[in-house]
């Protein structure tokens, strides 16, 4: 029996969402036994399926409005450089130093044909996404693992201009919740697990897509060892 533990889950959660599996056996394991995997975020940069591969995964990129400073130099080294300040867009990058794992799903508004064409044949409806996040959190606590669990909708504006300057924490969160606009048909919702006690060594981020080597950090297994009554085969 699972312990009565404090729920350390934050973020936003939809009313329901969909998880798609390529194989029926994996879908049934998820429903009947609560067995599934979370994928290391960095490993998505070199997924073998080209349509799923995102070489920008794992870091945020924005162009934010603000004052930009330019320095103008002349050939006369004794002259002070001219300083010019003007309004423009500063480019920012953000990358989480810790290990980040994701359970990726699709929001209710996703096109069903898009799911079937891109992710697999077997669709599981998650009728209570927050409960799933809480169960994942319980599992990690009961197995002595220190994770922060966050629910988030993916934002499809990587590298685009924003209408305001972001706070530091907002910018950092984009490292796991931002993707290029080309992925917007996925309508993705993620349950993110951030391992605060362990830094990411990056073994899986820079592999060639044809590499046979499978880094240990590529997936993390979750086994709740019980049926999940908030799941159904759709």
Buried (B, 14 or more C-beta within 10 A) or exposed (E): EEEEEEEBBEBEBBEBBBBBBEEEEBBBBBBEBBBBBBBBBBBBBBBEEEEEEBEBBBBBBBBBBEEEEEEEEEEEEEEEEEEEEEEEBEEBEBBBEEBBBBBBBBBEEBEEEBBEEBBBEBBBBBBBBBBBBBBBBBBBBEEEBEBBBBBBBBBBBBBBEEEEBBEEEBBBBBBBBBBBEEBEBBBBBBBBBBBEEBEBEBBBBEBEEEEEEEBEBBBBEBEBEEEBEBBEEB
